[in-house]
Amino acid sequence: MGKYVLGFVGPLKAYEMIGKYVSNFTKSSIYEAKRLGRNKVRITVTPREGIQEKNFQCDNRIGFFEAIAAMFNHKPPSIRHTKCMFRGDESCTYEIAWQHSSSSYGRICEM
C-alpha cells in the first residue's frame, strides 16, 4: 500500500485518488472521493451489485483511512461516518479531516 500512497505527496492527494487505487485491495466496493477543503474529504463507499457486507467492514475502512494520515506523520484524522448501509442508507459516507503537521505546510500539491 505504501508505494501507492506515498507517491501522492500528502494525504489530500492520497484520499482523492483512493477510488482509483482501492481496487488493488478490494473488489467488493466502489470508492468515490470528493475534496471538501484543503484538509477535508468525503469518501463514499458503495458495495457492488450482489455483494453483502458485514458491520465490521465500516471499522476496517475507518482504520484504513486513519492509516493513510499516519503514513504522512499526521495526527489521527477526525472521521465522521455520516451515512451507513447498516443504518438503512444505500452507501457508507465518511468525512475525513486532519490537521497539517509542521512538515506538510510547504507542500504545494495540497493547496
C-alpha positions in Angstrom: 0.0 0.0 0.0 2.8 2.4 0.8 4.2 2.5 -2.7 0.8 3.8 -4.0 0.1 6.2 -1.2 3.5 7.8 -0.6 3.7 8.8 -4.2 0.9 11.3 -3.8 3.0 13.7 -1.6 0.3 14.2 1.0 -2.9 12.9 2.5 -5.2 15.1 0.4 -4.0 13.6 -2.9 -4.0 10.1 -1.4 -7.6 10.4 -0.3 -8.6 11.9 -3.6 -7.1 9.1 -5.5 -8.5 6.4 -3.3 -11.2 5.3 -5.8 -8.5 4.5 -8.4 -6.2 2.5 -6.2 -8.5 0.8 -3.7 -9.4 -1.7 -6.4 -5.9 -3.2 -5.8 -7.1 -4.1 -2.3 -10.8 -4.9 -2.6 -13.2 -5.8 -5.4 -16.4 -5.7 -3.3 -17.0 -1.9 -3.2 -16.7 1.3 -5.2 -14.9 4.2 -3.5 -15.5 7.8 -4.6 -13.8 10.8 -3.0 -14.6 14.5 -3.1 -12.4 17.3 -1.8 -14.2 19.4 0.7 -11.3 21.7 1.6 -7.6 21.9 2.0 -7.6 19.2 4.7 -11.0 17.6 4.3 -12.5 15.0 2.0 -15.7 13.0 1.7 -15.4 9.3 0.7 -18.5 7.4 -0.3 -18.3 3.6 -0.4 -21.0 1.7 -2.3 -21.0 -2.1 -2.5 -21.0 -3.7 -5.9 -24.2 -5.5 -7.0 -24.7 -8.8 -5.3 -22.2 -8.1 -2.5 -23.4 -8.2 1.1 -21.0 -6.6 3.6 -20.9 -7.0 7.4 -20.8 -4.3 10.1 -17.1 -4.8 10.8 -16.2 -3.5 7.4 -17.1 0.0 8.4 -14.5 -0.2 11.2 -12.0 -1.7 8.7 -12.4 1.2 6.4 -12.1 3.8 9.2 -8.8 2.1 10.1 -7.6 2.2 6.5 -8.4 6.0 6.4 -6.6 6.6 9.7 -3.5 4.7 8.3 -3.3 7.0 5.3 -2.9 10.1 7.5 -0.4 8.2 9.7 1.8 7.4 6.7 2.4 11.2 6.4 3.1 11.7 10.1 -0.2 13.4 10.7 -2.2 13.1 13.9 -5.1 10.7 13.6 -7.8 12.3 11.4 -11.3 13.2 12.5 -13.6 10.7 10.8 -17.4 11.2 10.8 -19.4 8.2 9.5 -22.3 10.3 8.3 -24.2 7.6 6.3 -24.1 3.9 6.8 -25.5 0.9 4.9 -26.3 -0.8 8.2 -28.4 2.2 9.3 -30.5 2.0 6.1 -28.5 4.1 3.7 -27.5 2.9 0.2 -23.8 3.5 0.9 -21.4 4.5 3.6 -20.1 8.1 3.7 -17.1 9.2 5.7 -16.0 12.8 6.2 -12.3 12.9 7.0 -10.5 15.9 8.3 -6.9 16.2 9.5 -4.5 18.8 10.9 -1.5 19.5 8.9 1.8 18.6 10.5 4.6 21.1 10.6 6.4 19.1 7.9 3.4 19.4 5.5 3.0 23.2 5.4 5.2 23.8 2.4 3.6 21.2 0.2 2.3 22.9 -2.9 0.3 19.8 -4.1 -2.2 20.1 -1.2 -3.1 23.8 -1.9 
